[in-house]
């Protein structure tokens, strides 16, 4: 399902190379954006407070400053013809400030909803989209008692939680109260834990005119709350994959979203529930770099600049595996050493992507690899063999 119509494209409003584009955030998503933009002939300014940020290292300009540094933001806005973000926790006020003088996609309003779990859940529910049962916790008195059917549940802080951070599994009132206290009594969502068939996600691009291109539905598995493996196309029913794409488009339309977005779903008893919205390119969409005509980062460039969306057609089956800092071994002295990459590169179907981060830490995303193949089953087999050889998840 690509859904590209390319209506209302105005050649006069398109931003063409070698224009300067701006990226808020210097992580791996920003790095892939810089690569895509450079390949298309654009220049890129990255704003990130980390002097060693992966995107900042390869950008044309790296403004090393906080996301709320007004002078830095003014400099970025004056230099860039369009700005986007790779990180949903960039303050929405920052996007609003930049939008006063330059084009910003996605909008502050869209990001504000997606970066706050209470706003996100309420938006989805009020939009008629399917979500798991949840309760908003603003005070200890809001925590349901043991008679509630919300348990077992997951308590999630409303702000700044990602990759399993700011979450706690709770079985009863006592555990929920303890977790709430450990989260400094910040606003939280208590969400019922459901028995899942599996999890899927859809990455899409939507431009300022409402044109939409969806990438194929990805089947995802997680380890310690962090994405571990993505299989595309998903192995579940075609009906579920198709419905996931329709729901993802509905989310984007109801948000009036402009940009690249990832939408995560739970599949429970064959039915889809929206889990989370990511207002940016998504980890589960990394396979598009190697397996699709246009990848998610090129689409981000295209949306920012007003170019027509590219084809999101998948030309090869793909399995993406995350490489966390846990994969980096230590020697007898405790010094960190490199994994034996030859074990991976021996596979001719493998595409390796290391992010250039200066320090490997447990749970930190350091890279990923994708195995592509005409056969999905063969791609799975090869990717899992490499995973074993690199001691991933062991």
Secondary structure, DSSP 8 states (H G I E B T S, - for coil): -------S--GGG---TT-EEEEE--SHHHHHHHHHHHHTT-EEEEE-S-TT-HHHHHSSEEE-S-TT-HHHHHHHHHH-SEEEES-TTS-HHHHHHHHTTSEESS-HHHHHHHTBHHHHHHHHHHTT-----EEEESSGGGS--TTSTT-SEEEEESBS--TTTTEEEESSHHHHHHHHHHTTT--EEEEE----SEEEEEEEEE-TTS-EEE---EEEEEETTEEEEEEES-SS-HHHHHHHHHHHHHHHHHHT--EEEEEEEEEETTEEEEEEEESS--GGGTTHHHHBSS-HHHHHHHHHHT-------B-SEEEEEEEEGGGS-B-TTS-B----THHHHT-TTEEEEE---S---TT-EEEEEEEEES-HHHHHHHHHHHHHHTTTT-
